[in-house]
């Protein structure tokens, strides 16, 4: 009996009042139910990762079903690429507002649920556009989907910061990114097969088959919404048990800060836009490219088109760790952009096995994300970080929206060779901006290319 009393005193924290509270004290929570315990936080981490799975799965639905969408809806490539453009347009503005809405209006819990609802509703409208043979309705669905998609990613990161601190955080961000890439990979390899099964059950191909396929794919968005609701409950419960505050993005968006942006930061923006417009639109159009140029089957084309995301899933955390340990961010960005340029040139001008080029693209894409985005924190003061990242995401979405339409027009009028030349030109501009950034950073004595050891040595001087 004395041993049991000792255990209860330990659970109550050894407080003087514990003896009087022994009779009515609640029993210790099981590890899975205790918000302060690692096991419970791992459950929360799993829900955080699954939270974005649905939106990333459905984002590339058009790319996975490019042939079917163009055939069943009777649209050319220019109109097809509008499905990607309409996703990006609302995020030109919402990248500035997402953090504000979470911090000041909705709160993290309601914000996550609301943005998840936008993703679900957008996917349903998108699918209904197929069922009713109304392409304008599909475009509307992608616009609504876009309203929720990027802001949901902001909410996901906010939850991560709220539940995980310090050294854990980089790993958590890496795992979330990996799960997002897994969602994209599953979509690329599943949706074509799913369309075939539904076509067989309905007896014919057509817009109805397309719409039903997209509706079934939308189940992943519902699963993500369920994760958002469970996360909201667990976060509210943890707030009561641990007296913790709701997570906030911490972003302070001031448009007046834009006038203070330096030349190195502007160069980072140029690198970002010119690089990503040669990756995402290419993947969106890639499946038919591999079928037409390399005579791949539909299934093989889907597999090779998804290899960039497959590689990114495990390599993003690994490259993040590598860049953290070595520093030299500009050198890593230079390697990533140069490798991407080589990959696009191989795809454009050779008939070599495209798996080589696509694997190079996968590794370089993963490396660039880990080396480029952290550079913003080395350039601007902390109070301007929210504005800088918001502006960077905003112009990235603007670039993706414009280039998606332009890529469709080039493909309709000139074909894949000229489209690849256009992507090579974009990556070349990005490479020139990296070289210029290196020279500017060196001339100004900047810290963007410091090694990890040099950055450690700088820390004491900043704190003094």
C-alpha positions, 0 to 999 in steps of 0.5 A, a space after each residue: 500500500 505504501 508503494 501505491 501511495 508513493 506512485 500516486 504522489 509521484 504522478 501528482 508531482 510531489 506537491 504538498 497538497 497531494 496527500 489530501 487529494 489522494 482519494 479523489 485524484 484522477 488516475 494518470 493518463 495512458 501515454 496515447 492520451 497524454 498530450 505531454 507524452 511522445 506517443 500522443 504527439 506522434 499520433 498528432 504528427 500522423 494526423 498533421 501529415 495526413 492533413 495535407 495528403 488529400 490536397 496534394 493528391 487532388 492537386 495533380 489530378 489533371 496531370 494524372 488524367 491529362 489524356 482523359 480530360 482533354 478527350 472527354 471534355 473536348 478541350 485543347 492543352 491551353 484550356 487544360 492548363 487553365 485547371 492549374 492556373 485557376 488553382 494558382 490565381 487565388 493564392 497570389 493574394 491568399 499567400 499574404 492573407 492566410 497567416 492573418 486569417 489563422 492568427 486574427 480571424 479563425 484561429 488555427 483550429 477553425 482555420 484548418 477546418 474551414 480551409 479543409 472544407 474549401 478543398 473538399 468543396 472545390 474537388 466536388 465542384 471539379 468532379 461535378 463539372 466532369 459529370 455534367 460536361 461543364 468545363 467552366 464548372 471544373 475551372 470554378 472547382 479548381 479556383 475554390 480548391 486553390 483557396 483552401 489548398 495553400 492556406 491549409 499548408 500554412 495551417 499545417 505548419 502552424 500546428 507543427 510549430 505549436 506541437 513540436 519545438 527546437 530540433 524536432 521541428 526540422 524533422 517534422 517539416 521534412 516528414 510533412 513534405 514527404 507525406 505531401 510528395 507521397 500523396 502526389 505520387 499515389 495520385 499519378 499512379 492511381 488515377 489512370 488505373 481508377 479511370 479504367 476500372 470505372 470505365 469498365 463498370 460504366 461500360 464506356 469512357 466519357 465525361 461521366 466516367 471522368 467526373 465519377 473518377 474525380 469524385 472517388 479521388 475526392 475521398 482523400 480530401 474527406 479523410 483530410 477533413 476528418 484529420 482536421 476535425 480530430 486535430 482541432 479536438 486534440 489541440 483544444 484538449 491539450 490546451 485545457 490539460 497543459 494550459 497551452 495557447 493556440 498555435 499562431 503563424 507568427 507572421 507579420 505581413 506589412 506590405 510597406 516592408 516590400 520597399 526595403 527588400 534588398 537585391 539579394 532577396 529579389 534575386 532569390 525571388 527570381 530563382 524561385 519563380 524561374 525554377 518552379 515554372 520549369 518543374 510543376 507545369 512540366 509535370 502537369 504536361 509530362 505524361 503525354 510527353 513520355 507517351 508521344 516522344 518515348 512511346 511509353 505505355 500510359 501506366 509507364 508514363 504515369 510512373 516516370 512522371 511521378 518519379 520526381 515526387 517519389 525521390 523527393 519524399 525520402 530525399 527532402 529530409 536527407 538534403 535538409 540535414 545535409 544543408 543544415 550541417 554544411 551551409 554553403 546554400 548558394 553552392 547547393 542551389 547552383 548545383 540543383 539548378 545546373 542539374 535541372 538544366 542538364 535534365 531538361 536538355 537531355 529530355 529535349 535533345 536526346 532519346 536517352 532513357 528518360 528515367 535518367 533525366 527524371 531522376 536527376 530532376 527529382 534529386 535537384 528539385 529536392 535539393 533546391 527546396 532545402 537550400 533556397 527557402 531558408 536563405 530568406 531568413 539569412 537576408 531579411 530581419 525576423 520582423 519582415 520574414 512573414 512579408 518576405 515569404 508571403 511575397 515569395 509564395 505570391 509571385 511563385 503562384 503568379 508565375 505558375 498561373 501565367 506559365 501554365 497558360 503559356 505552356 499550353 499555348 506553346 504545346 498547342 501551336 509548336 509542340 513539345 520540343 519548343 515547350 522544352 526549349 522554353 523550360 530550358 530558357 526559364 531554368 537558364 534565367 534561374 541559373 544566371 540569377 544564382 551566379 549573380 547572387 553569388 557575386 553580389 553576396 561575395 561583393 557585399 560580404 554576405 552570409 548566404 554562402 557561409 559554412 555551418 561552422 562560420 554561422 555558428 561562430 557568428 551567433 555570439 556576435 549577434 547575441 551581444 
